Amino acid sequence: MDIKPVGWEQIGGLEDVKIKLKQCVEWPLKFPQEFARMGLKQPKGLLLYGPPGCAKTTLVRALATSCHCSFVSVSGADLFLPFVGDSEKVLSQVFRQARANTPALVFLDEIDSVLGSRSVGTLGCDARERVLSVLLNELDGVGVRTVERRGSKSDHQGKYQELET
């Protein structure tokens, strides 16, 4: 999917939000030595919230443009497919695509349709629980190489090793 670049100047207002996004995402990518020198780590994720139409998607697209990052977007509502396992495959593919095109911003729109309370003590496992489980597993592996997640030859105990960024 080819997405047109969006510049910060194309977004009217929201100056406080733009500054916070730049500080959290753009600065660590542009100035990694300074962050390492100060012992700061960049965040693995952000949560943008607000009513429909308040420019969340446009803000993330502008952030991806300014950071020269890949932009991978998926709507939570589009994750629920009729066949068992397809939803989980789609979500895994989103993260696989992001890992293949790093640095990348993964934008999960309408995430509230995916999230819900995990049932305790139920016998069945519905699609929402399976998708949520895959999402949490994928988020757990953000910043970790797939090979290292499985365990490399130098890591016989299978512990996770974080990438140096």
Buried (B, 14 or more C-beta within 10 A) or exposed (E): EEEEEBEBEEBEEBEEBBEEBBEBBBBBBEEBEEBEEEEEEBEEEEEBEEEEEEBBBEBBBBBBBBBEBBBBBBBBEEBBBEEEEEBBEBBBEBBBBBBEEEEBBBBBBEBEBBBEEEEEEEEEEEBBBBBBBBBEBBEEBEBBBEEBBEBEEEEEEEEEBEEEE
